[in-house]
Amino acid sequence: MYQIERMQAIIDYLKNNKRISVEDICKLYGVSRDTARRDIVNLESKGLIVRTHGGAILPERHEDIKDYKVRLGTNIEEKRSIAALAALLVKDGDNVIMDTSTTVQITAENLKVSNCTVITNSINLADILSSKDGINIHLLGGQLNHEHRYLYGHSTIQMLSNYFADKAFVGALGITEKGLTVAYEEDAFVMRKMIEQANQVIVLIDHFKFGKNGYYKVADLDEIDLVVTDKAPDEKYVNLLKKKNIEIIYNK
């Protein structure tokens, strides 16, 4: 077997088995350990695999992040289901932090309180709440992300440090045993501070995002108090959240 054929065979193996060791390559393709290591190095140089201790895995493929308007209309029924439940968690007198997630925005649309303070870095969310009586809005300053309609940066984080909230509502691109992740580190830095400033951290996330990893980590599971989703995720994640003492609510 030529090297190029063996490298393709390694990729095909990984698609079905998630990981391959140097020993696997030696046994499967009848080559030495040195040859197996060279194959791994060559594949990594082409961006086709990620080297691990003693072997390799396929790299994670991240979906392109759509702009805000497109995301707002994507999976809309799931978002509405989550938002309807999440809005009920906001009580009169609450001081609440809300991030830039589209599901959090729909939650803001559903708020039915007469006395509440909302701190946010989302331009769209602040605009929505401006039409509601009894809600005091604190829009954080900073640098504007034009495409996704939020403010970020050092000044945003500095302003956040002056606020203490009863609850923080945040979205995410994915949630796994490794924690909560999003697409952009600039977004993650602000969300980390939001989580730090709140007594209760509430994550709003579609059920199909369980088991997915975004680009940048926001928080460990230990920093989350409650997850609101549209329906029960796989039993693996139900058990994981229970083990971490994280409450999960959804429409049954």
Buried (B, 14 or more C-beta within 10 A) or exposed (E): EEEEEBBBBBBEBBEEEEBBBBEBBBEBBEBEEEBBBEBBEBBBEEEBBBEEEEBBBBEEEBEEBBEBEEBBEEBEEBBBBBBBBBBBBBEEEBBBBBBBBBBBBBBBBBBEBEEBBBBBBBBBBBBBBEEBEEBEBBBBEBEBBEEBBBBBBEEBBEBBEEBEBBBBBBBBBBBBEEBBBBBBEBBBBBBBBBBBBBEBBBBBBBBBBBBBBBBBBBBEBEBBBBBBBBEBBEEEBEEBBEEBEBEBBBEE
